[in-house]
Amino acid sequence: MSEKRKKARISNIQEMEKELKQERQELQENKKNRKKAKRIKRIKKFFIFNFILGTICCYIGLIVVYGPNTKFRDWFITTAEASMRHKYYARWFYDEDTISYVMSKNGVIETGASTDTSLYNIDKTLATSEVTTSGKVTYKNEYERQILERDPAHPDYKIIEFKDEKLKSGRTFDGYLAVIYDASRIHTVATQYLGTRGEYLINMAERVDAIVAINGGGFVDPNFNSNGASPLGITICKGEILRNDESYNGAGGIIGFNEEDQLILTKCSRSQAQYLGIRDCVTFGPFIIVNGEASKVLGNGGWGVAPRTVIGQRADGIVLFFVSDGRSGLKQGIDMNDEIEIMQRYSAINAANLDGGTSSVMIVNGEMINDPIDSTGAHKTRWISTGFYLAPEE
């Protein structure tokens, strides 16, 4: 082969290699472009899908919030309005006229009566710490058995636990009922930093050596950001007036015990409370049962569905401390109708709603037994102003 032909052949091979290299580069480039195009297509699909999903969710949300079915609206507004710190939630979506309208359709109409002490027939033998039963005991129903069948380990009180308890409303809840057999040992307790800040109930309970304690009345809450420093209305502890603000005009009123160890629910001044012999009391409401007659509840009662605390007393003198949990999954708590149902189950002739939400706490022998959850989802309680507690036997 001549030199010239060799060079021509080498030149052809080099040209072919160059063309092959260029083809490979073009293939790689095309492959990259296809991948890029696919990636862009996927991104477009993702954004289109999320846009459609977001639009659908917004549409559904608008229907839920503003649609023809008002159940969610009423629940949302009343729950927000009942909150101590988060009333502004309702105003994110609704104007003041709508909020006022909803609140007018959801409320508690109290009987207007005060406690009639003649309806009490207090059984003094219940106050004994001795548990004596002879023979077979017959109870009129399961709820009476739960109340009257004493706990030998703790004869002066009994804790009834509720787990997935079903109510007429269809709601289920978790909670605790403390049955107190000697009302003479029930007193109020207040934050030791009165006027400065509130205190955790567990610290209050420890300070007074409480056996059982629950949170009490509400507190002054300017700008919905209170630290629990100042109780609402009138607060009396063992005859001593700790707080005297007669400007309170909210639901309920005085919730406390007189010298005869009877739970008194009444709207009155400090001087009238003293005249009635009130030895221990807080101020809050609404009153849900007075003299055996339940308050009329419109809608959900205007307080929404939330953790709740209730105090009640039976005709025989047994006192009921009740706390429900909430803000967890499908168990958001209970409303005013539910409170009435629970108190009537256990034959309370007088009962009142106490502060709720994150304030709802029960302490037994130095331990918090319920599970308060705040609006952020954290499992914790908050500073409060007052509480009721069972004191040790003297």
ZIDA-V696137 format. One record per helix or strand. SS is the DSSP state (~ for helix, > for strand). FROM is the first residue (numbers start at 1). TO is the last residue. Records with the same first field share a line. If there is no record, write none. Layout:
SS: FROM-TO / FROM-TO
This chain:
~: 3-66 / 71-82 / 88-93 / 96-105 / 117-119 / 124-127 / 142-148 / 152-154 / 183-185 / 201-207 / 222-224 / 270-275 / 336-345 / 357-359
>: 107-109 / 157-166 / 172-180 / 186-190 / 199-199 / 212-215 / 219-219 / 231-231 / 234-237 / 240-244 / 253-258 / 263-266 / 278-284 / 287-290 / 293-294 / 296-298 / 306-306 / 308-314 / 319-324 / 328-328 / 331-331 / 334-334 / 348-354 / 362-364 / 367-368 / 384-384 / 386-390
